């Protein structure tokens, strides 16, 4: 989970440097792509203790899963409830 927080810190720092105002938006999930079906399966197994699979579909010939976090992440006045892989 720490890597997600580090990613968000870096992302929001970059956004602020280029002066994009995102203050009116709510951050409710984090999404990222994997480079292969094998990598997707690996992340899916790693997430299992932290989240439950809410939805899985094939999008543009690759699998996409939405995982609802068992314990949402509180981050800078946002509640992140899901991870999308």
FENQUI-V336489 format. One record per residue. N is the residue number from 1. RES is the residue in three letters. NEAR is the number of other ideal C-beta (glycine too) atoms within 12 Angstrom. D_FIRST is the distance of its C-alpha to the first C-alpha in whole Angstrom. Layout:
[[N,RES,NEAR,D_FIRST] [N,RES,NEAR,D_FIRST]]
//
This chain:
[[1,UNK,22,0] [2,UNK,10,4] [3,UNK,15,5] [4,UNK,29,5] [5,UNK,19,7] [6,UNK,14,9] [7,UNK,21,10] [8,UNK,25,11] [9,UNK,16,13] [10,UNK,14,15] [11,UNK,22,15] [12,UNK,24,17] [13,UNK,15,19] [14,UNK,14,20] [15,UNK,17,21] [16,UNK,15,23] [17,UNK,10,25] [18,UNK,11,26] [19,UNK,9,27] [20,UNK,14,26] [21,UNK,10,26] [22,UNK,18,23] [23,UNK,14,23] [24,UNK,7,25] [25,UNK,13,22] [26,UNK,14,19] [27,UNK,27,16] [28,UNK,21,15] [29,UNK,27,13] [30,UNK,30,11] [31,UNK,21,14] [32,UNK,21,14] [33,UNK,18,17] [34,UNK,22,17] [35,UNK,12,20] [36,UNK,12,22] [37,UNK,18,22] [38,UNK,13,21] [39,UNK,17,18] [40,UNK,25,17] [41,UNK,17,18] [42,UNK,15,16] [43,UNK,29,13] [44,UNK,26,14] [45,UNK,17,14] [46,UNK,19,11] [47,UNK,29,10] [48,UNK,18,13] [49,UNK,13,12] [50,UNK,22,9] [51,UNK,31,11] [52,UNK,20,15] [53,UNK,24,17] [54,UNK,20,19] [55,UNK,19,21] [56,UNK,18,21] [57,UNK,15,24] [58,UNK,12,26] [59,UNK,16,26] [60,UNK,8,28] [61,UNK,8,28] [62,UNK,18,24] [63,UNK,24,22] [64,UNK,25,20] [65,UNK,32,18] [66,UNK,25,16] [67,UNK,32,14] [68,UNK,22,14] [69,UNK,28,11] [70,UNK,18,12] [71,UNK,14,11] [72,UNK,22,11] [73,UNK,27,9] [74,UNK,17,11] [75,UNK,25,12] [76,UNK,19,15] [77,UNK,12,17] [78,UNK,20,15] [79,UNK,16,14] [80,UNK,29,12] [81,UNK,24,13] [82,UNK,27,12] [83,UNK,35,11] [84,UNK,30,14] [85,UNK,35,14]]
//
